[in-house]
Amino acid sequence: MHKEKEYEKYFSKIENGTITDVPEFFVQAVHSGVRKSRKDDLSLIYTPLDTVTSAVFTTNKFAAAPVIINKRQLSGSRNIKAIVINTGIANACTGEQGIINAEKIVEETAGYLKLGKKNVAIASTGLIGKQLPLEKILGGIRELSKTISSGDGHRAARSILTIDKNPKELAVKINTEKFFNMEKDIIVGAIGKGSIMVAPNMGTILCFIATNVKIHQNLLDGLLHEGVDQSFNSISIDGCQSTNDMVFIQNNGESGIEITKDNRELYDVFRHTLFFVLEEMAKKVILDGEGASKFVEIEVRSSRDKAEAKKIGMKIANSILVKASIFGETINWGRIASAIGSTDVEFNINDVEIFINDFLIFKNGMEVSENMEPALPTMKNKHINIKVIMHTGRQSSFVWTTDLTHDFVKASSHYRS
Amino acid sequence: MHKEKEYEKYFSKIENGTITDVPEFFVQAVHSGVRKSRKDDLSLIYTPLDTVTSAVFTTNKFAAAPVIINKRQLSGSRNIKAIVINTGIANACTGEQGIINAEKIVEETAGYLKLGKKNVAIASTGLIGKQLPLEKILGGIRELSKTISSGDGHRAARSILTIDKNPKELAVKINTEKFFNMEKDIIVGAIGKGSIMVAPNMGTILCFIATNVKIHQNLLDGLLHEGVDQSFNSISIDGCQSTNDMVFIQNNGESGIEITKDNRELYDVFRHTLFFVLEEMAKKVILDGEGASKFVEIEVRSSRDKAEAKKIGMKIANSILVKASIFGETINWGRIASAIGSTDVEFNINDVEIFINDFLIFKNGMEVSENMEPALPTMKNKHINIKVIMHTGRQSSFVWTTDLTHDFVKASSHYRS
């Protein structure tokens, strides 16, 4: 993490970029009628080229029907050319009917786009427990299949939002022409949604990434898992796990450039570019977190291993007392200490150092009192940094979170019919 | 749990009862100056008789100095005759100086009361990270040692509060004269504090129980652990673990009645009376939870084992989205399902049933829609019951919690200097 910086000379953000900046990716949205308002609620990501696709999914045992269906699809074929996404209803906890509906959407989408059933994946976000209005969705898919070639990435990025305030989209160009003397540039584009699992409708993380490279599925799987672990799996707003989370990456090979470990330099650049995109998308979720007033970065250093570092980071991130004190702009380091101490990680309390916004606040089992007064004004910053040094090893991990605000309680308590 | 009801004919609450209703227990409070306000901040629990004492402590690795000292004391002797409790400063994260201060308090208390050092225990509650004002506390102990015989349990119950709104105290009489034809009655009395680890000063759970029975320490240890597991270890307001929690039980033998398993009936009555007292004290903490507007009981039934049932109950209790939706008086059962699904417990989602206020809301992997409308008005109740039936076994467990309110955020965000 943060090592991306040294690779940043190789790539640049495309201004006002989105997923359709990736060649031969077409994305469109429409209002099908799942949502009562006239907002778009159905979108389609489509490439006519063959792809190598990877995905990661929520581990929640109440996984939604699209999660179940997609796992089955990807175990059969990685050539996903179309992803249908509906907003408004999550198709989670919907029993056998939910599965039947999801299968029907796959089948009809394949029909309209003249694809095999194996080439289609689906995603849903919205209220848990309601059945999808199948006819409305199928009508929407028919419409999308006709207009897809004149697609609009920005419109689709907006259509997949539930209570998110801002669209989450991004495109990055790897300057492969210049740095690697290749014919085309590599583009990585993404759209996503989520203010984590918050009301009204169990907003979840969905993220769809497209690239124009060729890559072997094993290499891609490894990269996606590593990248998601350092991005979407390192954020928490409310500590609640969604039933619908998924992150997709589709590679349609349009550039003709193959990513392999044989070309190590290109591989490293691609890897760090992809991690940059995942990290940016994850941060966009945090910055849009329900009711959030601050972006909080928790860094756990010198830990025995990465998993321990992350466990401590997540415990701090999910402590509602730590979050509330950050909202209150006070330095309640005791709450951070007690969060660390409540994990099952072994350490000596006299070794632990806690920094807040670069002020050393806790050392040798005690407060560093002379730093309290100068540190206090920095709690008014929008970006708060908590750094914990464990002195048990050499590994480190980051977690990003938000504060706990009145607006969070207001929003998350009053939704749902 | 709840089996206490069948034993309730044997015991009765003493009206306006407190810990000093137990014969030969003297308890007094005083203002020593730890707190800036003129509130009492130091109290002493004392019995001139020999005791058998058990205690349980927080497992937080940043355990406060009194926790460390008391563990040492109890491993040496179970004859604790005096417990000194200060409010205002937790003596947690105070390094070597904190231990030295705690030892000095033990030593001086023993001196003033003409006890051995081994007969004294201590407790602190308040702000983490500050050193105790030792001279003020020693002055207070001197004063307490002079006035202890005219003690006032109610005053002491108030003195140990931090941000709690209400004192937590109770005395129960087992009618051993009537039911067991004995000379004296058994009295179980308690004082306690806590709105869990919430601001301003890391309020913690402290609970001190006194009885006038004789009992072997092994039997007592077992009873206390079992009882605490079903009471204080089954509540959560904010999911944050304190550095200072402790529950003490002292038995001074005044009644001459010995509790053994040989007299099974008396043993069972004593056991259930003690569990009743622990449960009542734990519920008093929940009812006084920071900003709480509702008492929430989560019952997990038909689980593989008690630990799994409790893990699921705690996950629901600590879901800030579940808590917020209860505050909002909505039925967001999807949040309950996703909390259950995010544990590592194995189950089939089609087996799980979720009841809210006795309405079956989720069954066969789907919402029971016809119950949603009639159930909704019951969300306005002060007491909310969530019942989850897992159908994986025969064990069950209870957890008690609160909702998440605007007042919680207000209180927990703005405290501390």
Interface residues (C-beta under 8 A of the other chain):
Chain A: T59 N60 K61 F62 A63 A90 A92 C93 T94 G95 E96 Q97 L127 I128 G129 K130 M197 V198 A199 M202 D238 G239 C240 Q241 S242 T243 N318 S319 I320 L321 A324 S325 F327 G328 T330 I331 N332 W333 G334 R335 A337 S338 A339 I340 G341 S342 F347 I349 N350 F362 N364 G365 M366 E367 L404 T405 H406 F408 V409 K410 S412 S413 H414 Y415 R416
Chain B: T59 N60 K61 F62 A63 A90 A92 C93 T94 G95 E96 Q97 L127 I128 G129 K130 M197 V198 A199 M202 D238 G239 C240 Q241 S242 T243 N318 S319 I320 L321 A324 S325 F327 G328 T330 I331 N332 W333 G334 R335 A337 S338 A339 I340 G341 S342 F347 I349 N350 F362 N364 G365 M366 E367 L404 T405 H406 F408 V409 K410 S412 S413 H414 Y415 R416
